Amino acid sequence: MELPINQIVFGDCLDILSDFPDNSIDAVVTDPPYGLGKQPDIVKVMQDWIEKGYHEVRGGGFMQNKWDAFVPQPIVWKEVYRVLKPGGHVLSFFGNRTYDLGTLSMRFAGFEIRDCIYWVYATGWPKSHNISKAIDKEKGAKRKIVGKGRAGKTAFGQSSGWNKTYNPHQYDITEPSTPEAKKWDGYGTTLKPASEPIVVARKPLSEKTIVKNILKWGTGAININECMIKSNKDVKGRWPTNFIHDGSNEVKELFPFSKGQQGDVKDQTRERHSPNNCYGKMGAAVDHFRRGDKGSSARFFFCAKPSKSERNYNNKIKNNHPTLKPLTLMKHLCTMVSNPNKAIILDPYAGSGTTCIASREIKQNFIGIENNKDFFNIAKKRIEIIEEEDIFLD
């Protein structure tokens, strides 16, 4: 079939990809289901993955949605592997507690796991179980109200309760009643989510060397120069890292400004070596720019979560996708796997289309696939608005 280049297609990615030719896609950037529901029997999952590449999972995941019941399974990644060119990269988000299953599923399909990028932020919502309250409830004990607290913020979401607007609300602050509850006061069950891992995977090379693979397929390399982290006009940039944060004060406090020393790195040239590191004698990786800038090193890893105006395009559309990623972040990831031949970047779980928009903005081609009709319509509308008005293009 002719590839639907620069289009978003409605349907299941496994069905859609089956019509794509072998070795026809340059890269994949995607934010698939995290599978945050009840964990299935992992032994049975592994057995089914080995035998048939698929395990039947029932129920739902995030907010009980069926589309988030489980991570993409090997049967899907094998199709992605087939259509991807040798040396082609996959950048895929996963949940912290299902990252191991997500990457293992990719390994079953034949991918090499090359690295992990961490997107760190301070706006996560801890979904913890208050042990002290639970104990008093179990014993039928009434707790004394000692004050009022305030939590929540206005937010839009999707089906199963996320279509509503949630406003900040007050709640009762109580003190434990039973001796057992007092003993376990302050205990919970989860940490606050503050990061999302992004796997960097690659389809193995078909040629004996990376150079020969690049010359044949145009894939296998990462676009380092275009991903350089810019600091000021006098510095060309810093080598891209596997750490990105949202610019929140909580995160920036981890990178204190210290009299111009933080982030102030001396010149590096090929004549300078570091013979005492754990890898032995190694030359510097770069020699073409001088660093004399000052300030907190936090500025080299910044990427904020999407604003309300970015989500809804200044009220031109209501985008209620619950896991929307920032356009800046997706542009950075798409740039990383872009190439001089104008790559075709595939997103088999396109959601509201941010990968597609990011690919277009950096002047690469895209193909998006989405099987949720509501999200598909949102993505299609977002792309139409971008094409009509170029509202986010430089």
MARSEPA-89233 format. One record per residue (C-alpha): residue number from 1; x, y, z. Coordinates in steps of 0.1 Angstrom, whole numbers, plus 5000, padded with zeros to 4 digits. Layout:
N
  resi     u     v     w
   NUM     X     Y     Z
...
END
This chain:
394
  resi     u     v     w
     1  5000  5000  5000
     2  5010  5037  4997
     3  5020  5050  5030
     4  4996  5076  5045
     5  5024  5102  5049
     6  5015  5133  5069
     7  4982  5118  5078
     8  4966  5104  5110
     9  4947  5072  5105
    10  4918  5059  5125
    11  4921  5022  5136
    12  4940  4996  5155
    13  4977  5000  5149
    14  4982  4962  5146
    15  4957  4962  5117
    16  4970  4994  5101
    17  5007  4984  5103
    18  5000  4950  5086
    19  4996  4969  5053
    20  5028  4988  5056
    21  5059  4976  5036
    22  5089  4962  5054
    23  5116  4987  5063
    24  5095  5017  5053
    25  5096  5038  5085
    26  5126  5058  5097
    27  5118  5063  5134
    28  5090  5058  5160
    29  5081  5084  5187
    30  5051  5073  5208
    31  5033  5076  5241
    32  5015  5042  5244
    33  4993  5029  5272
    34  5012  5024  5304
    35  4991  4995  5316
    36  4985  5008  5351
    37  4957  4984  5360
    38  4958  4953  5381
    39  4990  4934  5373
    40  4982  4901  5356
    41  5000  4868  5364
    42  5035  4876  5350
    43  5045  4840  5347
    44  5015  4834  5324
    45  5022  4866  5306
    46  5058  4855  5299
    47  5046  4821  5287
    48  5021  4836  5263
    49  5046  4861  5251
    50  5070  4833  5242
    51  5044  4812  5226
    52  5023  4837  5207
    53  5034  4872  5216
    54  5001  4881  5232
    55  4984  4877  5266
    56  4947  4884  5271
    57  4943  4911  5297
    58  4909  4922  5311
    59  4898  4952  5330
    60  4911  4987  5327
    61  4941  5008  5337
    62  4943  5046  5342
    63  4909  5058  5354
    64  4897  5023  5346
    65  4900  5029  5309
    66  4902  4997  5288
    67  4927  5013  5264
    68  4952  5014  5293
    69  4947  4978  5304
    70  4983  4967  5295
    71  5015  4978  5278
    72  5019  4972  5241
    73  5027  4935  5237
    74  5053  4918  5215
    75  5028  4911  5188
    76  5025  4949  5183
    77  5062  4956  5186
    78  5070  4929  5161
    79  5050  4948  5135
    80  5067  4980  5144
    81  5100  4962  5141
    82  5091  4949  5107
    83  5081  4983  5092
    84  5111  5001  5108
    85  5143  5004  5088
    86  5174  4986  5103
    87  5190  5010  5127
    88  5158  5029  5132
    89  5152  5042  5167
    90  5121  5040  5189
    91  5115  5065  5216
    92  5086  5053  5238
    93  5072  5066  5271
    94  5063  5040  5298
    95  5050  5042  5333
    96  5075  5039  5361
    97  5059  5007  5375
    98  5055  4991  5340
    99  5087  5002  5324
   100  5102  4968  5329
   101  5073  4951  5311
   102  5073  4977  5283
   103  5110  4973  5275
   104  5109  4935  5279
   105  5080  4934  5254
   106  5102  4953  5230
   107  5131  4929  5236
   108  5108  4900  5227
   109  5102  4917  5194
   110  5139  4920  5187
   111  5147  4956  5197
   112  5180  4967  5214
   113  5175  4988  5245
   114  5200  5016  5241
   115  5192  5042  5269
   116  5165  5057  5290
   117  5155  5094  5291
   118  5139  5107  5323
   119  5114  5135  5321
   120  5111  5149  5357
   121  5084  5172  5370
   122  5069  5184  5402
   123  5032  5183  5394
   124  5025  5146  5400
   125  4995  5136  5420
   126  5002  5110  5448
   127  4974  5084  5449
   128  4982  5070  5483
   129  4961  5051  5508
   130  4961  5067  5543
   131  4969  5038  5565
   132  4959  5055  5598
   133  4925  5064  5584
   134  4920  5030  5570
   135  4927  5014  5603
   136  4902  5036  5621
   137  4876  5028  5594
   138  4883  4991  5597
   139  4876  4994  5635
   140  4846  5016  5630
   141  4862  5044  5650
   142  4852  5080  5644
   143  4881  5105  5639
   144  4882  5140  5655
   145  4882  5169  5630
   146  4911  5192  5639
   147  4913  5215  5609
   148  4907  5221  5572
   149  4929  5214  5542
   150  4927  5224  5506
   151  4936  5202  5476
   152  4930  5198  5439
   153  4930  5222  5409
   154  4909  5229  5379
   155  4916  5202  5353
   156  4900  5187  5322
   157  4901  5150  5314
   158  4884  5124  5293
   159  4857  5097  5297
   160  4849  5079  5329
   161  4847  5110  5350
   162  4875  5130  5334
   163  4851  5151  5312
   164  4842  5172  5343
   165  4859  5202  5356
   166  4875  5196  5391
   167  4879  5226  5413
   168  4900  5230  5444
   169  4882  5217  5474
   170  4885  5217  5512
   171  4888  5185  5532
   172  4888  5176  5569
   173  4921  5172  5587
   174  4915  5145  5613
   175  4935  5129  5641
   176  4938  5091  5648
   177  4913  5076  5672
   178  4925  5041  5679
   179  4959  5031  5693
   180  4967  5012  5661
   181  4958  5042  5640
   182  4980  5065  5661
   183  5009  5040  5657
   184  5006  5041  5619
   185  4998  5078  5615
   186  5017  5093  5586
   187  5020  5061  5567
   188  5008  5056  5531
   189  5012  5033  5501
   190  5028  5052  5473
   191  5053  5079  5464
   192  5045  5110  5445
   193  5049  5105  5408
   194  5075  5129  5395
   195  5091  5113  5364
   196  5083  5094  5333
   197  5109  5072  5316
   198  5113  5072  5278
   199  5130  5042  5264
   200  5156  5047  5236
   201  5155  5015  5216
   202  5169  5006  5182
   203  5163  4980  5155
   204  5196  4961  5150
   205  5218  4972  5121
   206  5216  4952  5089
   207  5251  4962  5078
   208  5285  4954  5094
   209  5291  4990  5105
   210  5270  5020  5115
   211  5284  5040  5086
   212  5274  5015  5060
   213  5240  5012  5077
   214  5235  5050  5076
   215  5246  5052  5039
   216  5222  5024  5030
   217  5191  5032  5051
   218  5196  5067  5065
   219  5191  5053  5100
   220  5211  5044  5131
   221  5224  5078  5142
   222  5210  5104  5167
   223  5209  5141  5156
   224  5232  5154  5183
   225  5238  5189  5169
   226  5201  5198  5165
   227  5194  5185  5200
   228  5221  5206  5217
   229  5209  5223  5248
   230  5213  5260  5241
   231  5224  5284  5269
   232  5233  5318  5254
   233  5244  5335  5222
   234  5281  5328  5229
   235  5277  5290  5234
   236  5266  5266  5207
   237  5251  5243  5232
   238  5256  5213  5256
   239  5255  5177  5245
   240  5219  5164  5249
   241  5214  5143  5281
   242  5190  5116  5292
   243  5175  5139  5318
   244  5148  5166  5311
   245  5127  5185  5337
   246  5096  5207  5337
   247  5112  5239  5350
   248  5093  5239  5383
   249  5108  5255  5414
   250  5109  5222  5432
   251  5131  5207  5405
   252  5152  5238  5399
   253  5161  5238  5436
   254  5181  5207  5429
   255  5204  5228  5407
   256  5214  5258  5429
   257  5232  5287  5415
   258  5266  5289  5431
   259  5286  5320  5422
   260  5287  5312  5386
   261  5302  5277  5391
   262  5271  5256  5383
   263  5271  5249  5346
   264  5304  5267  5341
   265  5325  5242  5323
   266  5360  5249  5309
   267  5370  5245  5273
   268  5372  5210  5259
   269  5396  5200  5231
   270  5407  5168  5216
   271  5441  5174  5233
   272  5426  5171  5267
   273  5420  5137  5282
   274  5407  5122  5314
   275  5429  5091  5320
   276  5415  5083  5354
   277  5378  5077  5348
   278  5362  5043  5349
   279  5365  5038  5312
   280  5403  5044  5311
   281  5419  5070  5289
   282  5393  5088  5268
   283  5395  5120  5247
   284  5369  5147  5250
   285  5337  5141  5229
   286  5336  5176  5215
   287  5361  5203  5206
   288  5341  5229  5186
   289  5328  5253  5212
   290  5338  5273  5242
   291  5318  5273  5275
   292  5322  5302  5297
   293  5286  5308  5306
   294  5273  5310  5342
   295  5242  5301  5360
   296  5223  5271  5373
   297  5227  5240  5353
   298  5190  5234  5355
   299  5186  5256  5324
   300  5202  5228  5303
   301  5174  5203  5309
   302  5142  5224  5308
   303  5109  5213  5293
   304  5076  5225  5308
   305  5043  5206  5309
   306  5018  5219  5283
   307  5000  5251  5291
   308  4962  5255  5289
   309  4966  5276  5257
   310  4988  5249  5241
   311  4963  5222  5251
   312  4933  5240  5237
   313  4950  5262  5211
   314  4937  5294  5227
   315  4901  5279  5230
   316  4900  5268  5193
   317  4895  5232  5204
   318  4888  5214  5236
   319  4915  5188  5241
   320  4906  5165  5270
   321  4934  5139  5264
   322  4944  5130  5300
   323  4981  5123  5293
   324  4990  5151  5269
   325  5027  5156  5264
   326  5043  5191  5258
   327  5050  5200  5223
   328  5085  5212  5232
   329  5093  5178  5246
   330  5080  5159  5216
   331  5099  5183  5192
   332  5131  5175  5211
   333  5124  5137  5208
   334  5115  5139  5171
   335  5145  5160  5164
   336  5167  5134  5181
   337  5156  5107  5155
   338  5153  5130  5125
   339  5176  5128  5095
   340  5187  5149  5065
   341  5165  5129  5042
   342  5133  5141  5059
   343  5124  5110  5080
   344  5091  5094  5083
   345  5083  5094  5120
   346  5056  5070  5131
   347  5034  5072  5162
   348  5012  5041  5165
   349  4995  5055  5196
   350  4990  5090  5184
   351  4965  5102  5210
   352  4957  5139  5204
   353  4985  5141  5177
   354  5014  5159  5195
   355  5040  5137  5179
   356  5025  5144  5144
   357  5025  5181  5151
   358  5061  5181  5164
   359  5073  5161  5134
   360  5057  5186  5111
   361  5072  5216  5129
   362  5108  5203  5126
   363  5101  5196  5088
   364  5100  5159  5090
   365  5072  5136  5078
   366  5048  5118  5101
   367  5022  5090  5102
   368  4998  5088  5132
   369  4975  5059  5142
   370  4948  5062  5168
   371  4920  5038  5177
   372  4900  5060  5201
   373  4875  5080  5180
   374  4874  5110  5203
   375  4912  5113  5205
   376  4914  5108  5167
   377  4890  5137  5161
   378  4910  5159  5184
   379  4943  5150  5168
   380  4928  5156  5133
   381  4914  5190  5143
   382  4947  5200  5160
   383  4967  5192  5128
   384  4942  5211  5107
   385  4945  5242  5129
   386  4983  5240  5127
   387  4982  5237  5089
   388  4957  5266  5086
   389  4974  5291  5110
   390  5009  5278  5118
   391  5002  5290  5153
   392  5031  5271  5169
   393  5056  5273  5140
   394  5087  5294  5144
END
